[in-house]
Amino acid sequence: MKDKLIYLYYLVLILLLVLYTKSASPSIIVRLGYLAALVAPLLNRIAMYPAVILCALCITKHTFAYPLMPMEMYYYVILSLLFAVLSIQKKRNAFKPLFIILLAYLAFNDMFFQGYFSSLTTLLFLMILLFICSVKNIESSSKLFPFAFIVLTLAISYWTLFCPEARINSYNKLDDMEQMGWRDPNYMACALGTGLVVSVSELLKVGKSNYYLMLLTTTIVLSVLSLLGLASRGVSLAVLISIGTMIYFSNVKKKFKVFTIVSLLIFVLFLYTNQYLEFLIARFNNDDGTGGNRTIIWATKINAFLYEGNVFNWLFGFGKDGGFNLGYNEGNSTHNDFISILINYGVVGAFLFTKAITYPLRVCPLRKRPQIAALLLYLLLCSMSIEPICLGNIAYLGFFLYIVLTARNSSLVN
C-alpha cells in the first residue's frame, strides 16, 4: 500500500512539472519548495532517487516554459553527493576507475584550455554520483529507469502535439543546451527517442501487466507521431536501426517478430497515406548530398585539426571553446560527436571515450550483448549528426547511465 501511495505521489509531482506551461517564472522559493517535496521522501528510498531525479531534471531541462524546479546544476550535484554518501559501500560493484579517470581528464582539459568546467564535465560527475546511488540496490534502480525515459518521452510528445505555443515561443530564456531543442529539432528528437527505444525494449520482454502494455503502446504511438513532426532524419534513422536490431536479436518467438514487423509496416503505411510522413520525406528530398552541409563542416574541422594543430593538440585537443572555433573565424559546431571529441580532447580523450562507451558491452553477459548493443546503437547513431555528448545533453548521458546499469545488473544476476 505504501509503495502505491509513493508512486501516486510522484505521479502528481511529475504531472505538475509537465503541465506547468505558464509564461510567469516561479519564484526561487517555489522552485526550492518543489525540489524539497521531490527529494524528501527519497531519503529512505535511495534506490528510487536516481530515476526520479533524472526524470524530473530531464523534464525541467527540456520544457519550453519556465520550470517548477531550479535549472542550475549545482543543486543536483550537491543533492546527489549527499545521497551517494548515504548509499556508498565497499563492494565489487563500485564505479569503475575508468570513468573517474575520464572525469579527471575532462576537468583538467577544461581548466587548462578555458578556465571553467564544461556542462559535459559537470554532467559526467552527476552521472557517476547517480550510479553510486544505484549500486546498493542496482536491480531495483535499473528497473525504475525505463519509467524515467518513458515519462520524458510522453512529456515531450504532449508539448509537441498538444501545446502549439511550444513551437512558437520558448518562455524559458536560460541558454541551456537542452533548450536548443525548441530551435533545433534534432536535439529534442534525440531526447524523445530515448523513451521510444526503451518502450520497444520493454515490450519485447515477457511477464508484463496489461496496464504496462498499454503504457508502452501509448508511448510508442505518441512518440512516433511527435518524431515525425520534429522531422529529424538522423534520429529517425537511429530509432529504426536500433529497434530493428533489437527485434532481430530478441528472444521472442519468430511469430511475434513477424507480427511486430508487419504491425510496424502497417503503421508506417497508415502514416504515409495520412500525410504524416510528408515533412520528413521533404527533409530527405531537400538534402543536397552534404547532410545539411555536415560533410563540408566535418572536412573543414578535420583539416584544421591536422594542419593548424601540433603534436600537443593532436594528443590533448584544442578544448571545448577552441574546438568550436577551429576552422571558422566566427566558430561553428561540428555536428558530429566523434569528430568533436577528437578535436576538443585529442587522441587521449578519444581513447578514453571509446573505452567508456564500450564499457557496457564488456561487462554484460554474452547473451545480453545484442540487447545492450541495440541500445548503444541508438546513442552512437544520434551522435553521427549532432553533439549531445560534447554539449552535455542530460537525456543522452542519462540514457547511457541506464545502459550501464542494465549491463551491470545483468552481469550480477547471471
ZAVEXZA-781498 format. One line per 8 residues: number of its first residue (from 1); their letters; for each residue y, x, z of C-alpha. Coordinates in nm, 2 decimals. Layout:
BEGIN
NUM> a> Y,X,Z ~ ...
This chain:
BEGIN
1> mkdkliyl> 0.00,0.00,0.00 ~ 0.24,0.28,0.09 ~ 0.17,0.45,-0.24 ~ 0.26,0.13,-0.43 ~ 0.58,0.09,-0.24 ~ 0.69,0.45,-0.31 ~ 0.61,0.42,-0.68 ~ 0.82,0.09,-0.68
9> yylvlill> 1.10,0.27,-0.50 ~ 1.12,0.54,-0.76 ~ 1.08,0.29,-1.05 ~ 1.40,0.12,-0.92 ~ 1.58,0.45,-0.88 ~ 1.49,0.57,-1.23 ~ 1.59,0.23,-1.38 ~ 1.93,0.26,-1.22
17> lvlytksa> 1.96,0.61,-1.37 ~ 1.87,0.48,-1.72 ~ 2.07,0.16,-1.72 ~ 2.39,0.31,-1.58 ~ 2.59,0.33,-1.91 ~ 2.94,0.28,-1.78 ~ 3.23,0.49,-1.90 ~ 3.36,0.54,-1.55
25> spsiivrl> 3.24,0.86,-1.38 ~ 3.08,0.80,-1.04 ~ 3.23,1.00,-0.75 ~ 3.06,1.31,-0.62 ~ 2.98,1.11,-0.30 ~ 2.79,0.85,-0.51 ~ 2.61,1.12,-0.71 ~ 2.51,1.32,-0.40
33> gylaalva> 2.40,0.99,-0.23 ~ 2.17,0.91,-0.52 ~ 2.03,1.26,-0.52 ~ 1.96,1.23,-0.14 ~ 1.79,0.90,-0.20 ~ 1.58,1.05,-0.47 ~ 1.47,1.36,-0.27 ~ 1.44,1.24,0.09
41> pllnriam> 1.11,1.06,0.06 ~ 0.96,1.36,-0.11 ~ 0.99,1.59,0.19 ~ 0.64,1.48,0.30 ~ 0.52,1.42,-0.06 ~ 0.58,1.76,-0.21 ~ 0.32,1.71,-0.48 ~ 0.54,1.44,-0.63
49> ypavilca> 0.86,1.65,-0.62 ~ 0.83,1.85,-0.94 ~ 0.75,1.54,-1.17 ~ 1.01,1.32,-1.00 ~ 1.30,1.57,-1.01 ~ 1.21,1.68,-1.36 ~ 1.21,1.33,-1.49 ~ 1.54,1.24,-1.32
57> lcitkhtf> 1.70,1.56,-1.43 ~ 1.59,1.52,-1.79 ~ 1.73,1.17,-1.80 ~ 2.06,1.29,-1.64 ~ 2.09,1.57,-1.89 ~ 2.02,1.35,-2.19 ~ 2.22,1.03,-2.11 ~ 2.52,0.96,-2.33
65> ayplmpme> 2.71,0.81,-2.03 ~ 2.83,0.96,-1.70 ~ 2.51,1.01,-1.49 ~ 2.45,0.89,-1.13 ~ 2.32,1.24,-1.04 ~ 2.50,1.57,-1.04 ~ 2.47,1.77,-1.36 ~ 2.53,2.12,-1.20
73> myyyvils> 2.20,2.31,-1.20 ~ 2.26,2.49,-0.87 ~ 2.19,2.17,-0.67 ~ 1.84,2.16,-0.82 ~ 1.77,2.53,-0.78 ~ 1.87,2.51,-0.41 ~ 1.66,2.20,-0.36 ~ 1.36,2.34,-0.54
81> llfavlsi> 1.39,2.67,-0.35 ~ 1.36,2.46,-0.03 ~ 1.06,2.27,-0.15 ~ 0.90,2.59,-0.27 ~ 0.93,2.75,0.07 ~ 0.77,2.44,0.23 ~ 0.48,2.45,-0.01 ~ 0.43,2.82,-0.06
89> qkkrnafk> 0.08,2.95,0.01 ~ -0.13,3.27,-0.04 ~ -0.38,3.16,-0.29 ~ -0.51,3.28,-0.62 ~ -0.32,3.00,-0.80 ~ 0.02,3.15,-0.73 ~ 0.26,3.20,-1.02 ~ 0.16,3.50,-1.24
97> plfiilla> 0.38,3.81,-1.22 ~ 0.43,3.78,-1.60 ~ 0.68,3.50,-1.55 ~ 0.86,3.69,-1.27 ~ 0.89,3.99,-1.50 ~ 1.02,3.77,-1.78 ~ 1.28,3.62,-1.54 ~ 1.39,3.96,-1.42
105> ylafndmf> 1.42,4.09,-1.78 ~ 1.63,3.78,-1.88 ~ 1.86,3.82,-1.57 ~ 1.91,4.19,-1.64 ~ 1.98,4.13,-2.01 ~ 2.23,3.85,-1.93 ~ 2.42,4.06,-1.68 ~ 2.42,4.37,-1.90
113> fqgyfssl> 2.55,4.20,-2.21 ~ 2.76,3.91,-2.09 ~ 2.80,3.93,-1.72 ~ 2.66,3.59,-1.63 ~ 2.33,3.41,-1.62 ~ 2.25,3.20,-1.92 ~ 2.11,2.85,-1.90 ~ 1.77,2.98,-2.01
121> ttllflmi> 1.75,3.22,-1.71 ~ 1.86,2.95,-1.47 ~ 1.60,2.70,-1.61 ~ 1.32,2.96,-1.61 ~ 1.39,3.02,-1.24 ~ 1.38,2.65,-1.17 ~ 1.05,2.61,-1.36 ~ 0.90,2.89,-1.15
129> llficsvk> 1.01,2.71,-0.83 ~ 0.87,2.38,-0.96 ~ 0.54,2.55,-1.03 ~ 0.52,2.69,-0.68 ~ 0.58,2.33,-0.55 ~ 0.29,2.21,-0.77 ~ 0.02,2.46,-0.69 ~ -0.06,2.33,-0.34
137> niessskl> -0.18,2.00,-0.49 ~ -0.20,2.11,-0.85 ~ -0.44,1.83,-0.95 ~ -0.21,1.55,-0.81 ~ 0.11,1.72,-0.95 ~ -0.03,1.77,-1.30 ~ -0.14,1.40,-1.32 ~ 0.21,1.29,-1.24
145> fpfafivl> 0.38,1.50,-1.51 ~ 0.29,1.28,-1.81 ~ 0.48,0.99,-1.65 ~ 0.80,1.21,-1.64 ~ 0.79,1.26,-2.02 ~ 0.68,0.90,-2.09 ~ 0.98,0.77,-1.88 ~ 1.22,1.02,-2.05
153> tlaisywt> 1.10,0.90,-2.40 ~ 1.13,0.54,-2.30 ~ 1.49,0.61,-2.18 ~ 1.59,0.78,-2.50 ~ 1.43,0.51,-2.70 ~ 1.62,0.24,-2.51 ~ 1.95,0.42,-2.56 ~ 1.88,0.49,-2.93
161> lfcpeari> 1.76,0.14,-3.02 ~ 1.95,-0.09,-2.78 ~ 2.27,0.09,-2.69 ~ 2.49,0.12,-3.01 ~ 2.77,0.27,-2.81 ~ 2.55,0.58,-2.75 ~ 2.57,0.65,-3.13 ~ 2.94,0.60,-3.14
169> nsynkldd> 3.07,0.80,-2.84 ~ 2.93,1.01,-2.56 ~ 3.12,0.93,-2.24 ~ 3.00,1.24,-2.08 ~ 3.24,1.52,-2.17 ~ 3.05,1.80,-2.00 ~ 2.94,2.05,-2.26 ~ 2.58,2.07,-2.16
177> meqmgwrd> 2.31,2.18,-2.41 ~ 2.13,1.85,-2.39 ~ 2.44,1.66,-2.48 ~ 2.42,1.82,-2.82 ~ 2.15,1.56,-2.88 ~ 2.42,1.30,-2.95 ~ 2.58,1.53,-3.20 ~ 2.26,1.70,-3.33
185> pnymacal> 1.97,1.45,-3.35 ~ 1.72,1.74,-3.38 ~ 1.76,1.82,-3.01 ~ 1.74,1.46,-2.90 ~ 1.43,1.41,-3.12 ~ 1.27,1.72,-2.96 ~ 1.31,1.56,-2.61 ~ 1.19,1.22,-2.74
193> gtglvvsv> 0.88,1.38,-2.90 ~ 0.75,1.51,-2.56 ~ 0.66,1.16,-2.44 ~ 0.52,1.06,-2.77 ~ 0.28,1.36,-2.78 ~ 0.19,1.31,-2.42 ~ 0.12,0.94,-2.48 ~ -0.12,1.02,-2.76
201> sellkvgk> -0.29,1.29,-2.55 ~ -0.33,1.04,-2.26 ~ -0.46,0.77,-2.50 ~ -0.74,1.00,-2.61 ~ -0.87,1.03,-2.25 ~ -1.13,0.79,-2.11 ~ -1.11,0.57,-1.80 ~ -0.76,0.42,-1.84
209> snyylmll> -0.65,0.09,-1.70 ~ -0.52,-0.19,-1.93 ~ -0.17,-0.15,-1.78 ~ -0.17,0.22,-1.86 ~ -0.29,0.15,-2.21 ~ 0.00,-0.10,-2.26 ~ 0.25,0.16,-2.13 ~ 0.11,0.43,-2.36
217> tttivlsv> 0.11,0.19,-2.66 ~ 0.46,0.07,-2.59 ~ 0.59,0.43,-2.56 ~ 0.43,0.53,-2.89 ~ 0.57,0.24,-3.08 ~ 0.93,0.26,-2.94 ~ 0.94,0.64,-2.97 ~ 0.82,0.63,-3.33
225> lsllglas> 1.10,0.38,-3.42 ~ 1.35,0.60,-3.24 ~ 1.23,0.91,-3.40 ~ 1.27,0.76,-3.74 ~ 1.63,0.66,-3.65 ~ 1.71,1.01,-3.55 ~ 1.55,1.13,-3.88 ~ 1.47,1.48,-3.76
233> rgvslavl> 1.25,1.64,-4.03 ~ 1.14,1.93,-3.82 ~ 1.04,1.73,-3.51 ~ 0.88,1.46,-3.72 ~ 0.65,1.72,-3.88 ~ 0.59,1.88,-3.54 ~ 0.48,1.55,-3.40 ~ 0.25,1.47,-3.69
241> isigtmiy> 0.08,1.81,-3.69 ~ 0.04,1.82,-3.31 ~ -0.10,1.46,-3.29 ~ -0.33,1.53,-3.60 ~ -0.47,1.84,-3.43 ~ -0.51,1.65,-3.10 ~ -0.71,1.37,-3.27 ~ -0.92,1.60,-3.48
249> fsnvkkkf> -1.04,1.81,-3.18 ~ -1.06,1.53,-2.93 ~ -1.39,1.44,-2.77 ~ -1.37,1.07,-2.86 ~ -1.63,0.92,-3.09 ~ -1.58,0.95,-3.47 ~ -1.55,0.58,-3.50 ~ -1.25,0.59,-3.27
257> kvftivsl> -1.10,0.88,-3.46 ~ -1.13,0.69,-3.78 ~ -0.99,0.37,-3.62 ~ -0.69,0.57,-3.48 ~ -0.62,0.74,-3.82 ~ -0.64,0.41,-4.00 ~ -0.42,0.24,-3.75 ~ -0.16,0.52,-3.79
265> lifvlfly> -0.17,0.48,-4.17 ~ -0.13,0.11,-4.14 ~ 0.16,0.16,-3.91 ~ 0.33,0.41,-4.14 ~ 0.28,0.17,-4.43 ~ 0.44,-0.11,-4.23 ~ 0.74,0.12,-4.16 ~ 0.77,0.22,-4.52
273> tnqylefl> 0.76,-0.14,-4.65 ~ 1.01,-0.25,-4.40 ~ 1.25,0.03,-4.49 ~ 1.23,0.22,-4.15 ~ 1.15,0.54,-4.34 ~ 1.44,0.54,-4.57 ~ 1.67,0.75,-4.36 ~ 1.40,1.02,-4.30
281> iarfnndd> 1.30,1.02,-4.67 ~ 1.66,1.06,-4.77 ~ 1.69,1.37,-4.54 ~ 1.39,1.53,-4.72 ~ 1.52,1.43,-5.06 ~ 1.86,1.58,-5.00 ~ 1.73,1.92,-4.90 ~ 1.83,2.19,-5.15
289> gtggnrti> 1.53,2.41,-5.06 ~ 1.70,2.60,-4.79 ~ 1.62,2.37,-4.50 ~ 1.98,2.27,-4.45 ~ 2.09,2.64,-4.51 ~ 1.85,2.76,-4.24 ~ 1.67,3.01,-4.46 ~ 2.00,3.16,-4.55
297> iwatkina> 2.10,3.19,-4.19 ~ 1.77,3.34,-4.10 ~ 1.80,3.61,-4.37 ~ 2.16,3.69,-4.26 ~ 2.07,3.72,-3.89 ~ 1.76,3.94,-3.96 ~ 1.95,4.17,-4.20 ~ 2.23,4.21,-3.94
305> flyegnvf> 1.97,4.28,-3.67 ~ 1.81,4.55,-3.88 ~ 2.13,4.71,-4.03 ~ 2.40,4.65,-3.77 ~ 2.20,4.75,-3.47 ~ 2.05,5.07,-3.33 ~ 1.73,5.16,-3.15 ~ 1.86,5.03,-2.82
313> nwlfgfgk> 1.94,4.69,-2.99 ~ 1.60,4.68,-3.16 ~ 1.43,4.72,-2.82 ~ 1.66,4.51,-2.60 ~ 1.86,4.29,-2.84 ~ 2.23,4.20,-2.85 ~ 2.23,3.95,-2.57 ~ 2.29,3.57,-2.59
321> dggfnlgy> 2.65,3.59,-2.70 ~ 2.60,3.90,-2.92 ~ 2.31,3.73,-3.10 ~ 2.52,3.42,-3.16 ~ 2.80,3.63,-3.33 ~ 2.57,3.86,-3.51 ~ 2.61,3.85,-3.89 ~ 2.90,3.60,-3.87
329> negnsthn> 3.27,3.65,-3.79 ~ 3.30,3.33,-3.60 ~ 2.94,3.31,-3.48 ~ 2.65,3.09,-3.59 ~ 2.34,2.95,-3.43 ~ 2.01,3.10,-3.57 ~ 1.83,2.76,-3.59 ~ 1.50,2.93,-3.51
337> dfisilin> 1.40,3.02,-3.16 ~ 1.17,3.31,-3.26 ~ 1.44,3.49,-3.46 ~ 1.69,3.41,-3.19 ~ 1.46,3.56,-2.92 ~ 1.42,3.88,-3.12 ~ 1.79,3.91,-3.18 ~ 1.90,3.82,-2.83
345> ygvvgafl> 1.63,4.00,-2.63 ~ 1.48,4.26,-2.87 ~ 1.12,4.36,-2.92 ~ 1.07,4.39,-2.55 ~ 1.19,4.04,-2.49 ~ 0.99,3.91,-2.79 ~ 0.67,4.07,-2.64 ~ 0.73,3.91,-2.30
353> ftkaityp> 0.80,3.57,-2.45 ~ 0.48,3.59,-2.66 ~ 0.27,3.67,-2.36 ~ 0.43,3.38,-2.16 ~ 0.40,3.12,-2.44 ~ 0.03,3.21,-2.50 ~ -0.05,3.21,-2.12 ~ -0.19,2.86,-2.11
361> lrvcplrk> -0.44,2.94,-2.38 ~ -0.56,3.24,-2.19 ~ -0.60,3.07,-1.86 ~ -0.77,2.74,-1.97 ~ -1.14,2.70,-2.03 ~ -1.26,2.74,-2.39 ~ -1.35,2.37,-2.43 ~ -0.99,2.28,-2.33
369> rpqiaall> -0.82,2.52,-2.57 ~ -0.78,2.27,-2.86 ~ -0.60,2.02,-2.64 ~ -0.37,2.29,-2.50 ~ -0.32,2.44,-2.84 ~ -0.22,2.10,-2.98 ~ 0.04,2.05,-2.70 ~ 0.18,2.41,-2.76
377> lylllcsm> 0.18,2.35,-3.13 ~ 0.44,2.07,-3.08 ~ 0.68,2.31,-2.90 ~ 0.63,2.60,-3.14 ~ 0.69,2.39,-3.45 ~ 1.01,2.24,-3.29 ~ 1.13,2.60,-3.23 ~ 1.10,2.67,-3.61
385> siepiclg> 1.41,2.48,-3.69 ~ 1.61,2.46,-3.36 ~ 1.66,2.68,-3.05 ~ 1.55,2.47,-2.74 ~ 1.42,2.79,-2.57 ~ 1.73,3.01,-2.61 ~ 1.97,2.73,-2.55 ~ 1.78,2.62,-2.24
393> niaylgff> 1.66,2.27,-2.31 ~ 1.52,2.13,-1.98 ~ 1.28,1.88,-2.15 ~ 1.14,2.16,-2.37 ~ 1.08,2.40,-2.08 ~ 0.96,2.12,-1.86 ~ 0.71,2.03,-2.12 ~ 0.59,2.39,-2.12
401> lyivltar> 0.55,2.37,-1.74 ~ 0.34,2.06,-1.79 ~ 0.12,2.25,-2.03 ~ 0.08,2.54,-1.79 ~ -0.01,2.31,-1.50 ~ -0.26,2.13,-1.73 ~ -0.42,2.45,-1.83 ~ -0.43,2.59,-1.47
409> nsslvn> -0.57,2.26,-1.33 ~ -0.85,2.25,-1.59 ~ -0.94,2.61,-1.51 ~ -0.96,2.53,-1.14 ~ -1.17,2.21,-1.20 ~ -1.41,2.40,-1.41
